[in-house]
Amino acid sequence: MVGDGSNGVSRRNALKTTTLALGTVVAGGAAARDGGRTGSHEVHVTAHRGYRDLFPQNTVAAAVGASRLGADRLEIDLEATSDGEIVVFHDARLDDLTDESGAVAETPAETVRGAEVLDSGERIPTLSEVLDATDPTVTVNLEFKDPGPLDWEEFADRALRIAHQYPGAFYVSSFDPDALRAVRDVDPSVDVAPVFAGNPERHVALARDLGAAAVNPHYELVDEAFVETAHAEGREVNVWTIDTWQEATAPIEAGVDGLIADYPMVFQTGRFPDLDP
């Protein structure tokens, strides 16, 4: 999920400082994630933009890395280029996260796909490329960001045609209710989830109207009563964006189903063994 205001420069620095550790982390495979069992229920972890604190976000490398680390789910952002190609990218503009500039919606696919992400050597991929790189045991959260020159129905039709080629499970999330309504119109069999950072009552009502399978609120909006209401209506609650185990604690205690996280070890408490000789 999105909306935390982080910028490209800080992400470049973070990626550079974590590079030396990646070989060890990935070598750990699924064991690198400290489990999702909290004592009372299972909590799944979604790799936000492919664990953007470890890998260049929304890239093929991130999809591969998140899969190898045993992510339960993968969240990726979808936009359309000026010629209608569905690409995996978060920002409306290329400037902060790549070596190109300009609005994605106003830039042809050839230029967008050639842009290097966060000085990583990775390029902006298409939706097909990311899904081809993702382990089919991973459920993919397709966040619809910007339809570009398309209307939402055209965007949904193109994205879902591609997504249906993925052998694993997927669903669509979005901040824009019209994007979710378009999914419902194009293919009612596809699960949807509103994403929101405020006004929970309005978004719960939207979820009811859409028959949404889940709601994806900011973690600070969630309490036990919110979760109980969602569960009573048959909906999952997946919270974003979790960066630390401290941020994970309250949502888990409230009974959420999933954490959308920037790195995989969100269940670890940060306590270290006694290092005294």
C-alpha positions as CSV (number, residue, x, y, z in Angstrom):
1,M,0.0,0.0,0.0
2,V,0.8,3.6,-0.3
3,G,0.6,7.1,1.2
4,D,3.5,7.2,3.6
5,G,5.3,10.1,1.9
6,S,8.7,8.4,1.5
7,N,10.9,9.8,-1.2
8,G,13.2,8.3,-3.8
9,V,16.4,9.6,-2.4
10,S,16.0,7.9,1.0
11,R,15.0,4.7,-0.7
12,R,18.1,4.8,-2.8
13,N,20.2,5.2,0.4
14,A,18.3,2.4,2.2
15,L,18.8,0.0,-0.7
16,K,22.5,0.7,-0.8
17,T,23.0,0.1,2.9
18,T,21.1,-3.2,2.8
19,T,22.8,-4.7,-0.2
20,L,25.5,-6.6,1.7
21,A,22.9,-8.3,3.9
22,L,20.6,-9.5,1.1
23,G,22.5,-12.6,0.2
24,T,22.3,-13.9,3.8
25,V,18.6,-13.0,4.1
26,V,17.5,-14.5,0.8
27,A,19.6,-17.6,1.6
28,G,17.3,-18.1,4.6
29,G,14.3,-18.7,2.3
30,A,10.9,-18.9,4.0
31,A,12.6,-19.3,7.4
32,A,13.7,-15.7,7.2
33,R,10.2,-14.7,8.1
34,D,9.6,-15.2,11.8
35,G,6.3,-17.0,11.4
36,G,2.7,-15.7,11.3
37,R,1.2,-17.6,14.2
38,T,0.5,-15.1,17.0
39,G,-1.0,-17.6,19.5
40,S,-4.7,-16.9,18.8
41,H,-4.7,-16.8,15.0
42,E,-2.7,-16.8,11.8
43,V,-1.6,-13.4,10.4
44,H,-0.4,-13.4,6.8
45,V,2.3,-11.0,5.6
46,T,2.1,-9.1,2.3
47,A,5.3,-7.8,0.8
48,H,4.6,-4.2,0.2
49,R,5.9,-3.3,-3.3
50,G,7.9,-6.5,-3.0
51,Y,9.5,-5.7,0.4
52,R,10.7,-2.3,-0.7
53,D,13.0,-1.9,2.3
54,L,15.0,-4.8,0.9
55,F,14.6,-4.8,-2.8
56,P,14.1,-2.1,-5.6
57,Q,10.3,-1.6,-5.3
58,N,7.8,-2.9,-7.8
59,T,10.4,-4.7,-9.9
60,V,11.0,-8.3,-11.1
61,A,13.8,-8.5,-8.5
62,A,11.4,-7.6,-5.7
63,A,8.9,-10.2,-6.9
64,V,11.6,-12.9,-7.0
65,G,13.0,-11.8,-3.6
66,A,9.7,-11.6,-1.8
67,S,8.8,-15.1,-3.2
68,R,12.1,-16.6,-2.0
69,L,11.6,-15.0,1.4
70,G,8.3,-16.8,1.8
71,A,6.0,-13.9,1.6
72,D,2.3,-15.0,1.9
73,R,1.3,-12.2,-0.5
74,L,2.8,-9.6,-2.8
75,E,1.4,-6.1,-3.3
76,I,2.2,-4.3,-6.5
77,D,1.1,-0.9,-8.0
78,L,-0.4,-0.7,-11.5
79,E,-0.5,2.2,-13.9
80,A,-1.0,2.8,-17.6
81,T,1.5,4.4,-19.9
82,S,0.5,6.9,-22.5
83,D,-0.1,4.1,-25.0
84,G,-2.0,2.0,-22.6
85,E,0.6,-0.5,-21.4
86,I,0.0,-1.8,-17.9
87,V,3.2,-1.3,-15.9
88,V,4.2,-1.9,-12.3
89,F,5.1,1.4,-10.7
90,H,3.9,3.5,-7.7
91,D,4.5,7.2,-8.4
92,A,2.5,9.3,-10.8
93,R,5.8,10.7,-12.1
94,L,9.1,9.0,-12.9
95,D,11.3,11.7,-11.5
96,D,11.8,10.5,-7.8
97,L,12.2,6.8,-8.3
98,T,14.0,6.5,-11.7
99,D,16.5,8.1,-14.0
100,E,13.7,9.4,-16.3
101,S,11.3,12.2,-15.8
102,G,7.7,13.0,-16.6
103,A,4.3,11.6,-15.8
104,V,3.9,7.9,-16.4
105,A,0.5,8.5,-18.0
106,E,2.1,10.9,-20.5
107,T,5.1,8.7,-21.4
108,P,5.2,5.9,-23.9
109,A,5.8,2.3,-22.7
110,E,9.1,2.0,-24.4
111,T,10.5,4.9,-22.3
112,V,8.8,3.9,-19.1
113,R,10.1,0.3,-19.4
114,G,13.6,1.5,-20.0
115,A,13.7,3.6,-16.8
116,E,16.1,2.4,-14.1
117,V,14.5,2.1,-10.6
118,L,16.5,3.5,-7.7
119,D,19.9,3.1,-9.3
120,S,19.5,-0.7,-8.9
121,G,19.9,-1.9,-12.5
122,E,16.3,-3.0,-12.5
123,R,13.8,-1.5,-15.0
124,I,10.1,-0.7,-14.6
125,P,8.4,-4.0,-15.5
126,T,5.1,-4.9,-17.1
127,L,2.4,-6.6,-15.1
128,S,3.1,-9.8,-17.1
129,E,6.8,-9.7,-16.2
130,V,6.1,-9.4,-12.5
131,L,3.5,-12.2,-12.4
132,D,5.8,-14.5,-14.4
133,A,8.5,-13.9,-11.8
134,T,6.2,-14.5,-8.8
135,D,5.9,-17.9,-7.1
136,P,2.3,-19.1,-7.8
137,T,1.9,-20.0,-4.1
138,V,1.9,-16.2,-3.4
139,T,-1.4,-14.3,-3.5
140,V,-1.0,-11.0,-5.5
141,N,-2.6,-7.8,-4.4
142,L,-3.0,-5.7,-7.5
143,E,-3.4,-2.1,-6.4
144,F,-4.9,0.0,-9.2
145,K,-3.2,3.4,-9.1
146,D,-3.7,5.4,-12.3
147,P,-5.5,4.4,-15.5
148,G,-3.6,7.0,-17.6
149,P,-5.3,7.6,-20.9
150,L,-7.7,4.7,-20.3
151,D,-11.0,4.8,-18.4
152,W,-11.1,2.5,-15.4
153,E,-13.2,-0.1,-17.2
154,E,-10.6,-0.3,-20.0
155,F,-7.8,-0.4,-17.5
156,A,-9.5,-3.2,-15.5
157,D,-10.2,-5.2,-18.6
158,R,-6.6,-5.1,-19.7
159,A,-5.1,-5.7,-16.3
160,L,-7.5,-8.6,-15.5
161,R,-6.8,-10.3,-18.8
162,I,-3.2,-10.4,-17.8
163,A,-3.8,-11.3,-14.2
164,H,-5.9,-14.3,-15.2
165,Q,-2.8,-15.9,-16.8
166,Y,-1.2,-16.0,-13.3
167,P,-1.6,-19.6,-11.9
168,G,-1.9,-18.3,-8.4
169,A,-4.5,-16.2,-6.5
170,F,-5.0,-12.5,-6.9
171,Y,-7.3,-9.7,-5.9
172,V,-7.6,-6.0,-6.7
173,S,-7.3,-3.1,-4.2
174,S,-7.5,0.6,-4.7
175,F,-7.9,4.0,-3.1
176,D,-10.3,4.9,-5.9
177,P,-13.8,3.5,-5.5
178,D,-14.4,3.8,-9.3
179,A,-11.5,1.5,-10.0
180,L,-13.1,-1.2,-7.8
181,R,-16.5,-0.6,-9.4
182,A,-14.9,-1.1,-12.8
183,V,-13.5,-4.4,-11.6
184,R,-16.9,-5.5,-10.5
185,D,-18.4,-4.5,-13.9
186,V,-15.7,-6.2,-15.9
187,D,-15.4,-9.4,-13.8
188,P,-17.6,-9.9,-10.7
189,S,-15.6,-13.0,-9.8
190,V,-12.5,-11.0,-8.9
191,D,-12.2,-10.1,-5.2
192,V,-11.8,-6.4,-4.4
193,A,-10.7,-4.4,-1.3
194,P,-10.9,-0.6,-0.6
195,V,-7.7,1.0,0.6
196,F,-8.0,4.0,2.9
197,A,-6.3,6.2,5.4
198,G,-9.3,8.0,6.8
199,N,-13.1,8.0,7.2
200,P,-13.5,4.3,8.1
201,E,-17.3,4.5,8.3
202,R,-17.5,5.6,4.6
203,H,-15.2,2.9,3.5
204,V,-16.9,0.2,5.4
205,A,-20.1,1.3,3.7
206,L,-18.3,1.1,0.3
207,A,-17.0,-2.4,1.1
208,R,-20.6,-3.5,1.8
209,D,-21.8,-1.9,-1.4
210,L,-19.1,-3.6,-3.4
211,G,-19.4,-7.0,-1.7
212,A,-15.6,-6.6,-1.0
213,A,-13.7,-9.6,0.3
214,A,-11.4,-7.4,2.4
215,V,-10.7,-3.9,3.7
216,N,-7.2,-2.5,3.7
217,P,-7.0,0.4,6.1
218,H,-4.1,2.3,7.5
219,Y,-3.0,0.5,10.7
220,E,-3.8,3.5,13.0
221,L,-7.5,3.3,12.0
222,V,-8.0,-0.3,13.3
223,D,-9.2,-1.4,16.7
224,E,-10.9,-4.6,17.9
225,A,-14.4,-3.3,17.2
226,F,-13.5,-2.4,13.6
227,V,-12.1,-5.9,13.1
228,E,-15.1,-7.6,14.7
229,T,-17.4,-5.7,12.4
230,A,-15.5,-6.7,9.3
231,H,-15.2,-10.3,10.3
232,A,-19.0,-10.4,11.1
233,E,-19.6,-9.3,7.5
234,G,-17.1,-11.9,6.1
235,R,-14.3,-9.6,5.3
236,E,-10.6,-9.7,5.9
237,V,-8.7,-6.8,7.5
238,N,-5.2,-6.1,6.1
239,V,-3.4,-3.1,7.5
240,W,-0.6,-1.0,5.9
241,T,2.2,0.0,6.0
242,I,4.0,-1.9,8.8
243,D,7.7,-1.0,9.2
244,T,8.4,-2.3,12.7
245,W,7.3,-4.9,15.1
246,Q,6.0,-2.1,17.4
247,E,3.6,-1.0,14.6
248,A,2.5,-4.6,14.1
249,T,1.6,-5.3,17.8
250,A,-1.6,-3.3,18.2
251,P,-3.2,-4.5,14.9
252,I,-2.3,-8.2,15.7
253,E,-3.9,-7.8,19.2
254,A,-7.0,-6.3,17.5
255,G,-7.3,-9.5,15.4
256,V,-6.3,-8.3,11.9
257,D,-5.8,-11.0,9.2
258,G,-2.8,-9.5,7.4
259,L,0.1,-7.0,7.7
260,I,1.2,-5.2,4.6
261,A,4.9,-4.7,5.4
262,D,8.0,-3.2,4.0
263,Y,10.3,-5.9,5.3
264,P,9.7,-9.6,6.2
265,M,10.7,-9.8,9.9
266,V,7.8,-7.8,11.3
267,F,7.0,-10.5,14.0
268,Q,10.5,-10.2,15.5
269,T,10.6,-8.1,18.6
270,G,14.0,-6.7,18.1
271,R,15.3,-8.2,21.3
272,F,18.8,-9.6,20.9
273,P,20.6,-12.5,22.8
274,D,22.9,-11.8,25.6
275,L,26.2,-10.9,24.1
276,D,28.2,-10.7,27.3
277,P,31.3,-13.0,27.2
